[in-house]
């Protein structure tokens, strides 16, 4: 009985520690995530990298936060008040925003399973389909 209790406590402790986020280095990111950061945020220092719930969370020195999937594919880029680098934004979405909101720019983009969500610097949230076609204001 005593062994069973010790075993149960051990399993619970392992689950608690496994579910906690852990700080890692940029070199621990998948290669494609490292290349993404180098390509779109050259010269910007990485402040922290965490692995939590199967996703990587990267914080850069300019305040930008990038989330990557377990495979290193970007999921969310939040530049807060700075423009999201143009190369990240699908062409159709960039064209739509430029045409309809010429005085604004995208500060956040999230890639979901069946849509893109973007936030403009005027706090407007727009939703697009996977092909970059505008769906609605959120």
N, C-alpha and C positions, 0 to 999 in steps of 0.2 A: 504494500500500500504506500509506504514511504517513497519507494522508487517511482511509483506512478505519479505521485504528487510532484516530485522533483522533475520528472520528465515533462509533465504538463507545464510547470513553471518555465522550464527551459524552452519549450516550444513557443510559449507566449512571448517570452523575451526575444526570441529570434524573430518572430513576426513583427514585434514592435520596432526592433532595430532595422529590419529589412524595409519597412514602410517609411522610415525616416529619410529625409533628403540627405544627400551627402555631397560635400564640396569636392570638386575635382579640378583638374587643370584643363586648359585649352587643348593640350596634347592628348587628353583622354576623350575628346569629342570624336565622333566618326569623321573620317577624312573629308567627306562632302560638306559637313558643317564647318570644319576648319577652313575649307576653301571658300565657302559662302562668306564667312566673316572677313577673310583676307580680300576677297573681291569687292565687296560692297562697303566695307568699313576699314579701308587701308589706313594704317597709322594710328588708329584709335585703340587705346589700351583696353584690354579686357579686365574688368574689376573682379568679376566672380563667375564661376560656372558651377551649376548644381545639377545633379541628377535626381529627379523626384518623380515618383509614380510613372516611370517608364519614359519620361521626357527630360530633355536638357533645357535648362534656363540659363541664358548668358546675359550678363549686364556689362555694358561698355561704359567707358569713362565719360562719354558725352550724354549719358542717361538712357541711351537706347537699350531696350530689352528685346531679346530674340529667343523664341522657343523653337526647339527642334524635336522631331519625333525620335524614337529609339534608333531609327535607321539614319538619322542625320538630315532629314528633309525639313525645311523650314515650315513652321506652322503659323507663326505670329511674329510680326515685326512691329514694335511700338517705339517710335522715335519721339513721342510726346509732343514737343513743339517744333521739331525739325522735320523737313521733308524726308519721306522714305526714299531711298535711292531709286532712281528711275528704272534701273535694270531689274528690280524685283517685281515691279508692277506689270501685270499683263498689258499688252499694247492696247487692247480694246477698252480696258478700264481707264488707262491713262488718257486715251483720246476722249472718252466720255467726260471725264472730270475736267479736262482742258476746255472742252466745248461748252459744257453746262455751268462750270464754276471757274471761269478764267482767273479770278482773283484769289483762288484758294489752292491748297495743295494737300496731298495725302500725308497724314502723320502716323497712321497705323493701318496695317493690312493683316488680315487673318485669313488663312486658307482652311476652309472647312471641307468636309467630305463632298458636299454638293453645292458649295457656293463660296464666294469671297465676300468678306465684310471689310469695308474701308471706313476710316474716320478722317474727316477733313479738319483742317486747322480752325474751322468755325464751329466745331463740335457736331457737325452733321454726320450721321452714319448712313452709308449707302450699302446696298446688298446687290451682288451680281451673281449670275449663274457661272458654272465652271468655264464657259466660253467667253466670259467677260461681258455678257449682255446685262444691262441694267434691269433689276427686278423691282426694287422699291426702296424708299427711304425707311430706315428703321427707327 
